[in-house]
Every structure is written in structure tokens, then in C-alpha cells.
Amino acid sequence: MSLADRLRRMIAAQGPIPVSDYMALANAHYYATRDPLGAAGDFTTAPEISQMFGELVGLALADLWDRSGRPEGARYVELGPGRGTLAADALRAMRAAGLEPQVHLVETSLVLRAAQAERVPHARWHDDLHSLPEDGPILAVANEFFDALPVRQLVATDTGWRERLVTLDGDRFVPAAGPPVPGAAIPDPVRAAPPGTLLETSPASLAYARLLAYRVSRQGGGALIVDYGHDRASAGETLQAVRRHGYADPWIEPGEADLTAHVDFEALGRAAAEAGLRVHGPVAQGDWLARLGIDARTEALARAAPQRSDDLRTARDRLVSPGQMGRLFRVMGLSAPAWPAPEGFS
Ligand code: SAH
């Protein structure tokens, strides 16, 4: 039975389900049943565009470790590593900088774990952050991970704010206003918004950010979070389905398209700061890559392989230019209290 049919049965038997449950079940199925990355898949990410992305992530983390006095027992931690491309590129750059951390990959999809094992055979895998080792500094990265975690949708109605649920109209999935939510759950700036206004929050993302921040603050280290999203919390719907490199309807064929929502960096930063971390940025991905030296790296690679120089410059532009990924994608840095600030944020 397809996931859509299972969800139809579930809703028919138990009633409407929260948007966050719908998104969580859809993405769990989606990632468990395919490798979605690359030209033949549904979307392409920065590390799949160019090795330079992962290399610069690796160099930024190695530099942080170096300036903190090269502590023993460092651990590379990646959340949602996809095909393992970023990890492989980052670890190669780290090795060149004298750092060979133990590798811990947080990944729930067995299909993607298998892809990661081809590129990073010596890694250890985790279902979530709880099982990470409790000693050794953590050098963490998450690229396009948080956008895949479920969001709750709250909708303003004439009778106050309500949680949005997914119900059935015949065979079709449709969103509908559900039970009231307490006003205290709604941030001040949007509490008086007109009926129809949507607000998204991601308790799952905040739980991840809190746990990561708690570990980094206790064990030392830092983290880089890269994703599309907004620097300040704001109202509006950003839930979308991505399929075959275009947008699709999130209410059709759950589990067959990638469901994503913009990341609320303000909320992630607040969660990290509450756990005692220092928060850097977010800044535009293009600015961050430029400060870390992507132009020099592009030219060095182009000199070494002149036949690839056009491809390298095209890839650099995709990552950096404001009209492509350079502005929409944001980079936030986190660092343990006794550690230096990561490069690239000012
Ligand atoms: N970082 C990679 C892949 C991004 S796609 C890249 O940049 O190419 C999202 C990744 O997060 C996939 O590896 C997916 O399997 C993983 N993922 C999604 N939800 C997850 C969850 N709840 N727990 C752990 N991993 C998850």
C-alpha cells in the first residue's frame, strides 16, 4: 500500500492529523525509499554542485580546531549527510590541515547510509544525536538538514489561532483549521495578524538545535548550519514540495516528493544561545564562501585542470551569486564558549 493510502486510512479511522505529522511521515517515507539527489533525482545541493563547498566547510572547521589549540579526540559530526559527498570533501580538506577526526553521521535513511558508506567507509552512524559519544570536541555541519524536519502550521482565524491539520476531501488531502492554540504560543509581532495568516514553527528543529548546542557547549567545538530560510521569524507559509527539480503540490502524493520549509534561523540561534553557545551570523552563503576564499580555490583548481575551468567557474557562480544560491542560503556558526569564533562571519 502506498503511503498516501496508509495516510487516507489513518485519517479516516482516527481523524485529521497535524501538518507536522503529515510532513514527518511523508519525508521519512521519501528518504527511506530513494537517493533524491542529483540531476536524475529531485534536487541538487551545494556539495553535489562542487567539491569546493565541502572543502571550505572542512577548512573552516579545521581552522577552528587549530586556533583552539588542536585538542585531542575531535569528532566530525554531520546531520543528514545525503550521499556523503560533503563529508568526503570536508574530511579530505581536514586531513590536509592535519586533522583526522572520528566521523559520526546522523542519518535515518538506510538507502542514504549505504551511499554514505561508499564515500566514508570508516564512519559511525546514528539515528539522532543522543547516541553521539559524550567526550571529545564536536565539529558539526548540517547542510539542508533542518529544512527537511517537520513544521507545525498555525493559522489565524476569526476565533483565534488554530493548529492546521490535514484532512480528507474525498480522496484528496486538504489542510483545515483544527483545535485552538494558546495565544502564548504565538510571538507578539504576529499575534494580531488577520485571519488566514499562517505561522510555521518547527519544534523538531528546535529539539535538534538544543541538543546539538548542549553537546557542543559541554564537549567544546563548533557547528555550521547551512540552509535556506529567514534571519528573523516571520509569518507566512513556506512549506513546499520539491520534485524533479521543480515545485510540486505538497498535498499530492505524500512521500513521493521532498517536503521542505524555510528554516527560522532566529529560533535556532536563540536555542543555541540558551544552551550557552556563541552565535555567528547568519550570513549569506555567497559572502561566507567568498570570505573563506572560494575564488582563489576556483582559480587554483582551474589552473590544475584547465579543461574544467568553465565548469568550475559555473559551479562557483551557482554557489555564490545572489541570483542563485548565494543569498537565499544562509550560514550560521555556533561555537563553544571557550572556543574562538569560526571564520567567514565578518
Ligand atoms: N546534506 C546533504 C543532504 C540533504 S537532504 C546534502 O547537502 O547533499 C536531507 C538529509 O537529511 C538526507 O540525508 C535525509 O535522509 C536526512 N534526514 C531527513 N530527515 C532526517 C531525520 N529526521 N533524522 C536524520 N536524518 C534526516
Boltz pocket constraint, residues with backbone or C-beta under 6 A from the ligand:
constraints:
  - pocket:
      binder: B
      contacts: [[A, 27], [A, 31], [A, 37], [A, 45], [A, 46], [A, 47], [A, 48], [A, 79], [A, 80], [A, 81], [A, 82], [A, 83], [A, 86], [A, 106], [A, 107], [A, 108], [A, 109], [A, 112], [A, 126], [A, 127], [A, 142], [A, 143], [A, 144], [A, 145], [A, 148], [A, 149]]
      max_distance: 6.0
